[in-house]
Amino acid sequence: MKIYTKTGDDGTTSLFNGSRVPKNHTRVECYGIIDEVNSIIGSVYSFEENEEIKEDLLIVMHKLFRMGSDLATPYFPKPPFEIDRINENDILDIEKMIDKYEEELPKLRNFIFPTGTHSSSMLQIARTVSRRAERMIVTLAEDDDIGPFLVKFVNRLSDYLFVVARYSNLKAGVEEKIMKF
């Protein structure tokens, strides 16, 4: 099977329910940004040394692939197959990871710079891209039914990325750089 289909040469793409939309459609932009976040996390995974973080990153990457499929599949018209959509358990899983890492982190009393280990810095980039995804998903939700969990999940995702970035620094023994006013 060839990677190119030529079906998108007219500037459109297929959604999982079979409908075609322009490649600049808000829905396509949403799952494209989620793909960016997933790629950044994959890059972090490749050089992160902490095994606990790596295990959690794999879980998150799996959820992001599901999120991309969820975003690529409108509720209407109904797809001819079942989609494993993001659900409340996915949100709870992310919250558990956040809570686990926060237990070990010092209380945050100042803004911190997005620096430290390579992993931490890249996780901060993933966080900012996830915030862009969140803004775009909120825009999509204004015009389309996306279900009750995608906005909540991406909001928790950015919180997770912030906390795991701090945790990566902590485990590597790298001091956070505090913003001083």
N, C-alpha and C positions, 0 to 999 in steps of 0.2 A: 504494500500500500504506500503510495506516495504521500508526502507531507502536504503538498500543495493540491488544492482541489479546483482552483480557479473560480470557485463560486463566489468569492468575495471580491473579484476584480471590478465589480460594479459599485463597490463601496458599501455593500451590505454584508450582514452575517446572520447565521441561523441561531435562534434561541433553541433551548432543549424541547420546547413544545412544538417546534416545527415552523414557527413564524419567522419571518425575516425582518430585520430592522437595520437602519443605517449604522455604520460602525461608530458613529459619534453619538449614538443614542445614550441617554442617561444610564440605562440599565447596563449597557456594554461598558461604559465608563466606570460604573461601580465595580463590576467584577474584574475589570482591568486593574483598578487600583488595589483590590484585594490580592490579585496576582503579584503586584509589585511588593506588597507587604510580605507575602509568602516567600518571594524570592530573596528579599533582604534577610528574613529569618533563616532561610536555607543557607545563606552566606555566613551568618553568625554561627549556625550549627557546625559548619565546616571547620571553624577555628576555635570554637569555645572549648575550654578544657574541663569545665565542671560537668561531670556526668549527670547530676541531678537536673541541671539547667537543660542539658541536651535532651534528656528524656522528655521533659516538659515541652521543649520546643517542637519535638516530633509530634506530640499530641496536638499542639496548637496548629502546626502546619496541616495536619490531617483535617482539623476543623475548618481551616481556611479553604481547603479544596472543596469541602462540602458547602461552605458558604458561597464560593464561586458558583457551584452548581445550582444552589438555591437562587442566587441572584439571576442566573441565566435561564431560569425556568419560571415564567409568569404563572400565576394561579389560573388566569383565563387567557385564551382557552386552555382548559385542563390538559396537561401532558398525557400521552398515552401510556405512561409508566409512572411508577412511584418514585418520588424524590426524597432522599434522606435530608430533610431540611434542618437548619439550625433550630434548636429547641431550648427549653428552659434548663435542661440538664447540662447543655453546653455552657450556658452562662454560669451555672453553679460550679462546674468544673474549673472555669477560669477564676472564679471568686475564691475557690479553695486554694488554687496555686498562689494567688495574690496574698491571701491570709498567711499561708505557709512561709512565704518569703518575708513578709512584713514583720513576722514575729522576731526575726533575727536582725532586722535593720534598725539603725538608730532612728529616733523620731526626727521627722523633717521639720525644721524650724525656719528654714531659709529656702530661697530658690537655689537650685544647683545648676551648674553648667553641664551640658550634655557631653561630658568628656570622661576620660578614664581609660579602661581597657578598650581594645579594638572592639570586642563584643559589646561592651556597654555603649560605646559611641554608635555602633551600627543599630543596636536595639533602640536607641533614642531616635535615629532616623526612621526606623520602622514605626515608632510611635507617632511621629509627625505625619507620616504617610497614612497611617491608620486614621488619624484625625481628618485628613482630607477625604478618605473613604467615607467616614461617618457623615461629613457634610454632604457628600454626593448622595449617599443612601437616604438621608433625610429629604433631599430634593426629590429623589425617585418616589419616596413614600407619599409626597404631596399629590402625585398624579396616578399612582399605581398601588395596588394591594401587594405588599411585600411580607405580610404576616406580622405577628407581634414580637418577634425575637431578634431580627437582624440589627436594628438600631441599638438595642440593649447590648447585644453581643459585641458589636464593634466598639461601643463605649467602654465596656469592660476590657476589651482587647488592648486599648491604648493604656488603660490603667495597669494592666499586666505588664506590658512592654516597659513602662516606666519603672515599675517595681523590680522586674527582673534585671533591668539595666543597672539599677543600684545594687542589687544582690550580686551581680557579676563583679562589680568593683569591690564589694565587701569580701567576697571569697578570694579574689586575687590580691587582696591587701592594698588596694589603691584607694587613697583618700579622695572623697568627693570635694570638688572645688565649689565653694559657696559664693553666691552673689552677695556682694557687700554694697550697701547703699551709702 
